[in-house]
Amino acid sequence: MNPRGIIFLVGMPGCGKSTLARALAAAGLCSMADLDTAVEQRAGMSVARIMATQGEAAFRRMEAEALAAVAGCDAEERPLVVSTGGGVPCHGDNMGRMLAAGTVVWLQSAAERTVQRLAEAPGQRPAADRAMAEGRLREWHDELLAARAPAYARAHSTFDTTELDDVAAVAAAVERFRREYKL
């Protein structure tokens, strides 16, 4: 564990960052923060609406501001697990900020599972929805992963989240994470 008690979860859309963070918090192992939720609360609108009305540059600025606020805090009684958006590590000095502030864990899920999760959750990720409508969701995923992998690879460690699709699998992942990261 890192001295400030912050663990940042990074990885592709649909890899399980929010699912794992919520499950760890529900198990009483940590507090959690979700950067997309923080951005939405500050902006008073959804990420999709921000992207549609203000554009990606404005969203990325808001995301970096939310990250700076979280990265600057000290976890008090319990560790803080932060679910980041998939693009957070790839913009500005966000990855450097996370590496300096805590432990960064790249959540990796088999591409087939990640793509299936994206397909099962329309309306949550505008870029994935566009790719799905064009019949190229898998190609979009693979291209995005290739572009983002160098940033993700800077993480301190990796954690497999291929199996997060039922209660028992989530519980098993929580236990593996607890042991590995000493929560």
Secondary structure, 3 states (H helix, E strand, C coil): CCCCCEEEEECCCCCCHHHHHHHHHHCCCCEEEEHHHHHHHHHCCCHHHHHHHHCHHHHHHHHHHHHHHHHCCCCCCCCEEEECCCCHHHCCCHHHHHHHHCEEEEEECCHHHHHHHHHCCCCCCHHHHHHHHCCCHHHHHHHHHHHHHHHHCCCCEEEECCCCCCHHHHHHHHHHHHHHHCC
